[in-house]
Amino acid sequence: MKGFKSFLMQGELIVIAVGLVVALAFSTLIKAFTDNIITPLVNAAAGGGSTGQGLGWTVSGQRINLGAFISGIVYFITFMAVIYFAIVVPYRSYMQRRGTSVFGEAAPSKACPNCLSAGLPVAATKCKFCASELVA
């Protein structure tokens, strides 16, 4: 059981899982937009016809279902809030107790004056890209 716990608490695994969940929720939002806004507009331009109920309007016999798209936005925001409060916040506090920072601000960095590479630690004395000496 200890090995399974350490597997689940790997930083990269949690970050990848949260990223996949966000991508799936975002794809639902995009699907709601295309199914209920874009597709009816394209069908109306092509001369197709269908009617529907709910918040929206009809253009050339095609129903633009604004209500379904708003429902998709509400779903996306609610889903992201649940993911944030159920996964990200507990994992962040767990990792902070272990002394590791995740899902937070990036550490301060500086740029190399010679090669202009960014992302060097503030305390670096040598550039990792061009190996020039840096002033601390």
KANOR-V793049 format. One record per helix or strand of 2 or more residues. SS is the DSSP state (H for helix, E for strand). FROM is the first residue (numbers start at 1). LEN is the number of residues. If there is no record, write none. Layout:
SS;FROM;LEN + SS;FROM;LEN
This chain:
H;2;7 + H;11;36 + E;56;4 + E;62;4 + H;66;32 + E;109;2 + E;120;2
